[in-house]
Amino acid sequence: MPGTNPLYKAFETELRVRPDDIDMFQHVHNSKYFDYVLAARYDQMELNYGMSMERFMENGYGWVVKAVHINFKRALMLGDYFTVKTGINEIDDRGCRVKFIITNKSNNKVSADGWFDFVMIDINTGKSVLIPDDIMEHYMI
C-alpha cells in the first residue's frame, strides 16, 4: 500500500454497502467511510494481528481516534462490494497513524483514502498512556 511503512504489515477486509449506509443522494454517506475503516481495523486486530480489541480492554487499554483525514474520490453505491486495506504508517510511544484505502471491487477504483491517528488510553482513567514494549513489538513485522 502506498505510504505505509515497510516495518508494518497491511491487511485487507471485504465489506458490502448496506441500505442504511445510503444518504439522500443515493450514495454512501460520508460518515460511513469512517465506520468502514473502524470495522475493518476491529476485524484485522483479531484476525491478522492476533490481538483483539477485547484483549486490549482486558489488559486495561483502548485505542481512541485523535485525528482523521479522508479523501473522497468516487462514491460507493448500494450493494457495492469493496475492500478496506489498512496498515500502520508510523507508531510512537503513545499512538500510531494508520493509513487506509477503500477500493470498489467492481472496477478496482479507489473510493476513498486517508489516515487515522490513534492514541492508546488507560480505559479506567481515559488518559493516554505509553504503549508497552511488547505491544510495539507485536505490531512490527
RAURUR-V974298 format. One record per helix or strand of 2 or more residues. SS is the DSSP state (hx for helix, st for strand). FROM is the first residue (numbers start at 1). LEN is the number of residues. Records with the same first field share a line. If there is no record, write none. Layout:
SS=FROM-LEN + FROM-LEN
This chain:
st=10-7 + 61-12 + 81-11 + 95-10 + 109-14
hx=19-3 + 30-18 + 53-6 + 133-7
